[in-house]
Amino acid sequence: MNPSWKTRFAQQVLGINGGAYWPMHPASQLDYPNRVLLGRGSAPGIEPFCYVSANMGIVVGHGVSVGRGVGLISGNHDPVRLTDYLEGPPLVIGDHCVIEDGCTILPGVELADFCIVTRGSVVTRSCLEPRSILTGNPAKVVGTHDRPAPPIPADARHGYVAAGDFADFARRNLRHQYLGRFAAAFTSPPAEAS
């Protein structure tokens, strides 16, 4: 995951998607970056035309691949007051998942590790079976795979944040109430050294 100089320039100089702590293409859109918990080697929105809306929280595992034009949407509008959102669990994508071009993952969905969502699919329900292949609208499990996971070094970065600094970064910068059961790892006090 090496962002192009154009992506870095747009983010760090022009401020386009400047709130993201990971590389995002200037043609992608991001809402609520402080509600995204990002694993090592993952960068949702690094491809163009993605929409990452984390109003109810998004948790992305390690080594997740997100294609072009993907929508990751974590909250539904209140049908009575369209300016408000309904409370709900975060959208969760497990380690080493592949979300191909043009997919949409809807609020409250959880994908197990190693899931593949095929091009153009709309995921409306959780899939808790690892290594599942999902396709269609609404997406359904059509099979499994045994694709090996590429190794991710222990010192791989969480976007622009070094692995060793990420726990402190998350405690200071992320809105933990939107990260569900994953927040505990970042809100509990650090263990005492013995």
Secondary structure by P-SEA (a helix, b strand, c coil): ccccaaaaaaccccccccccccccccccccccccccccccccccccccbbbbbcccbbbbccbbbbcccccccccccccccccccccccccccccccccccbbbbcccbbbccbbbbccbbbbcccccccbbbbbcccccccccccccccccccccccccccccaaaaaaaccccccccccccccccccccccc
